[in-house]
């Protein structure tokens, strides 16, 4: 049985991203061009003031990329490598070899080392939580192997 996360979301039911992306882009443009301040742009375009303040920072690049920043910590492997890992898993399943969680963890470690990525994995592979969350992210294409009684 996979372990559940040990932490809980602080504000249950809190809604994330309740604003329109176009309005956020307009607000970022207005703030960056110094047409108006954070408070006025926030109320005029209906976007959160702190989010506007954070995203109007030039470190987020142009307006389009700043308004489409993902929420949360980025994944260890990134989108492209995770997609490649999913393809490798599907290929192994197509070859009728049973892919266990242990194999998946080792494949993730090998992929991180091969691409010189900083990773929090130990010498045996990725952790249980990483594996659980990876399978959750790709549940439409991957399913965990079920053990069979003998």
C-alpha positions as CSV (number, residue, x, y, z in Angstrom):
1,X,0.0,0.0,0.0
2,X,1.6,3.3,-1.0
3,X,2.1,5.8,1.8
4,X,0.1,9.0,1.9
5,X,1.6,12.4,2.1
6,X,2.4,13.4,5.7
7,X,1.3,17.0,5.3
8,X,-2.1,18.5,4.8
9,X,-3.0,21.7,2.9
10,X,-3.4,24.5,5.4
11,X,-6.5,26.2,4.0
12,X,-8.7,23.4,2.8
13,X,-10.9,24.5,0.0
14,X,-8.8,27.6,-0.8
15,X,-9.2,28.4,-4.4
16,X,-6.1,29.0,-6.5
17,X,-5.9,31.2,-9.6
18,X,-9.3,32.7,-9.6
19,X,-8.3,35.4,-12.1
20,X,-8.2,35.6,-15.9
21,X,-4.8,35.3,-17.5
22,X,-5.5,38.1,-20.0
23,X,-6.3,40.4,-17.1
24,X,-3.1,39.4,-15.4
25,X,-1.1,40.2,-18.6
26,X,-2.8,43.6,-18.8
27,X,-2.0,44.3,-15.2
28,X,1.6,43.3,-15.5
29,X,2.0,45.5,-18.6
30,X,0.5,48.5,-16.7
31,X,2.8,48.0,-13.7
32,X,5.9,47.4,-15.8
33,X,5.3,50.5,-17.9
34,X,4.6,52.5,-14.8
35,X,1.2,53.6,-15.9
36,X,-0.2,52.6,-12.5
37,X,0.8,51.1,-9.2
38,X,0.2,47.6,-7.8
39,X,-2.9,48.5,-5.8
40,X,-4.7,50.4,-8.7
41,X,-3.8,47.7,-11.3
42,X,-5.0,45.0,-8.9
43,X,-8.4,46.5,-8.3
44,X,-8.9,47.6,-11.9
45,X,-8.1,44.2,-13.5
46,X,-9.4,42.1,-10.7
47,X,-6.1,40.2,-9.9
48,X,-4.5,39.6,-6.5
49,X,-2.1,42.4,-5.5
50,X,0.6,40.1,-4.1
51,X,0.5,37.9,-7.2
52,X,0.8,40.9,-9.4
53,X,3.7,42.2,-7.4
54,X,5.5,38.9,-7.6
55,X,4.9,38.3,-11.4
56,X,5.8,41.8,-12.4
57,X,9.3,41.1,-11.4
58,X,11.6,41.0,-14.5
59,X,13.0,37.6,-13.5
60,X,9.8,36.0,-14.8
61,X,10.7,37.2,-18.4
62,X,8.1,38.6,-20.8
63,X,4.5,39.1,-19.9
64,X,3.2,35.9,-21.5
65,X,5.6,33.7,-19.6
66,X,5.1,35.6,-16.3
67,X,1.3,35.2,-16.4
68,X,1.5,31.5,-17.0
69,X,3.9,30.5,-14.2
70,X,3.1,27.1,-12.7
71,X,2.1,26.8,-9.1
72,X,4.2,24.8,-6.7
73,X,7.7,23.3,-6.8
74,X,9.0,22.2,-10.2
75,X,9.4,18.4,-10.7
76,X,12.9,16.9,-10.4
77,X,13.1,15.6,-14.0
78,X,11.1,18.3,-15.8
79,X,8.3,17.9,-18.3
80,X,10.3,16.5,-21.2
81,X,12.2,13.9,-19.2
82,X,9.1,12.8,-17.4
83,X,7.4,12.3,-20.7
84,X,10.4,10.3,-21.9
85,X,10.3,8.2,-18.7
86,X,6.6,7.5,-19.3
87,X,7.4,6.4,-22.9
88,X,10.1,4.1,-21.6
89,X,7.7,2.6,-19.1
90,X,5.1,2.0,-21.7
91,X,7.7,0.5,-24.0
92,X,8.7,-1.9,-21.3
93,X,5.1,-2.9,-20.6
94,X,4.6,-3.4,-24.3
95,X,7.6,-5.9,-24.2
96,X,5.7,-7.9,-21.5
97,X,8.2,-7.2,-18.8
98,X,6.7,-6.4,-15.4
99,X,7.6,-2.9,-14.4
100,X,7.8,-2.6,-10.6
101,X,7.9,0.6,-8.6
102,X,11.5,-0.3,-7.8
103,X,12.4,-0.4,-11.5
104,X,10.6,3.0,-12.0
105,X,12.6,4.6,-9.1
106,X,15.9,3.2,-10.5
107,X,15.0,4.5,-14.0
108,X,14.3,7.9,-12.6
109,X,17.7,8.0,-10.8
110,X,19.5,6.8,-13.9
111,X,17.8,9.5,-16.0
112,X,18.7,12.3,-13.5
113,X,22.3,11.2,-13.4
114,X,22.6,10.8,-17.2
115,X,21.3,14.4,-17.7
116,X,23.4,15.9,-14.9
117,X,20.4,17.1,-13.0
118,X,20.5,17.9,-9.3
119,X,18.3,15.4,-7.5
120,X,17.2,14.5,-4.0
121,X,17.3,10.7,-4.7
122,X,19.5,8.3,-2.8
123,X,21.8,5.6,-4.3
124,X,18.9,3.1,-4.6
125,X,16.6,5.3,-6.6
126,X,13.9,7.8,-6.2
127,X,11.8,7.8,-3.0
128,X,8.3,6.4,-2.4
129,X,6.6,9.8,-2.4
130,X,8.3,10.7,-5.7
131,X,7.1,7.5,-7.2
132,X,3.5,8.0,-5.8
133,X,3.3,11.5,-7.1
134,X,4.8,10.6,-10.5
135,X,2.2,7.9,-11.0
136,X,-0.5,10.4,-9.9
137,X,0.7,12.9,-12.4
138,X,0.6,10.3,-15.2
139,X,-2.4,8.2,-14.0
140,X,-4.1,8.5,-17.4
141,X,-1.2,6.6,-19.1
142,X,0.4,4.6,-16.3
143,X,-1.0,2.4,-13.6
144,X,0.8,0.8,-10.7
145,X,1.4,-3.0,-11.1
146,X,-0.9,-5.0,-8.8
147,X,0.5,-8.0,-7.0
148,X,-1.3,-11.2,-7.6
149,X,-2.0,-13.9,-5.1
150,X,-0.5,-17.3,-5.7
